[in-house]
């Protein structure tokens, strides 16, 4: 296979996802979708359609393949290591009041939407089922680590671990994973009409979610960007994905497992990071800038990353 053919195949994986993001950006600019649509659609995705998609993917999965303890353990280790490296860099190079926002932007990826969409495009049912299980770990680790670093640099705030635990337990994605695994393990079959209706409902997830991501990207915010936002964005989209994927390769991960981890490591900064910063009174503009820059960068960095890994025949 020559490089041109390989690159075109790579674009077939990444372009559909990022095309929907840019369509969302365009629809927002011409006024066809607004904040009310974004808020309603985002809530529908988070509370209903995405949990349905994850549930259906897992119950159809071969758990011997999709539930990989070594993959989960490495991803958790890599997440904590990325968090530590970003914090160390921030302590040396970022103003104290912006360190928490910088670190969260540098390690917290949008795995639930962008990562999962890319995994589905690249690996089909395996990407959805293994990615869905991995999401449970992602949600817990990202939320806990984000609170730790944001509270550390926000005077007058203290972490409410009871509230964090409560939010995690009630998270619809966590619930869907916990409910789906016994169904898959016991090979419980749902009626055909339930599966078909569920598929119709779940199919709303990725288009709606990606449109909402595009609609929340602010080009004006990027134009007012600072070097701090750019530095955090480059760490999120270039340095940490390369380091973590390289470490996974050295430890022997290959094929879909390595590809799935790369896509999750290389996902742009999660929109939830802005919400968390806003809630504690941090530098919300910096958080918004990081989200916008990483979302736009992802169309280039993820495509190039998949191209290189496919060219090396390791994913």
C-alpha positions, 0 to 999 in steps of 0.5 A: 500500500502506498502512502497516498492510499494509506493517507486517504484511508486515514482520512476516511477514519478521521474526516467524518468525525471532524467534518461534523464538528466543523458543520456544527461551527458553521451552523452556529455562525449562521444562526441555525443552532443556538445555545438553547439547542446546544444545552438541550442536545448536550443534556440528551446525549449525556443523560440518554443517548450516549449511555444507550450507545455504550450499553448496546455496544457492551452487551454485544461485545465479547468481554474476553476481548473488550474487557482488557485489565492490562489496557485499563491498568496502563491507561490509568497509569498513563493518565496519572503520569500525564497529570503529574507531568503537566502539573510539574511543567505548570509549576515551572512555567505558568502563573500560579492562578492559571496552573489548575486550568492549565493542567486540567486542559493538558490532560483531560480529553473528550474521550466520551464523544470524540475519542469514542466516535473515532474508535467506532470509525476505526474499529467498529463494534470493538471500538465502541465496546472496549471504549465504553468500558474504558470510559468508566475508568476515564470518568472517575480518574478525570473528575477526581484529578481535575478537582485536586488540581483546580482546588489546589490553586483556587483560594477559598475552595475545598474539595467535597469528596462526598459530592465527587463520589455522589456525582460519579455514582450517578453518572449515566455512563458509569451506570450504563457500563455497570448494568451492561457488563452483567448482561454481556457476561451472562449473555442475556438476550433482549427482544429484537424490537428493543435492540432495534429501537435502542439502535435508532435512539443511540444513533442520535449520539455522535451526530448530535454530540459532535455538532454541539462541540462545533457550536461551542468553539469560539473563534473570537476566543482563539484570536484573543489567545495567550501563550498559556492556552497554546502551551497547554493545547500543544501538551494535550494534542502533541506531547502527551499523546506521543509520550503515552502511545510510545510507552504503550508500544514499548510495553507491548500493546499492538493493534486495536488496543494501541489504536484505541489508547492513542485515540483516547490520549489524543482527544481534544480537551473535554468541554466539561473542563470549562464547566468545572473551572467556571463553577469554582470561579477560575480563569474560564476564558483560558479554559475556553481557549484551550478547548477551542484550540485543541478541538481545531488542532485535533483534526490535524494531529489525530489524522497524522497520528493515525497515519503514522501508526497505520504506516508503521503497521502497529494499529 
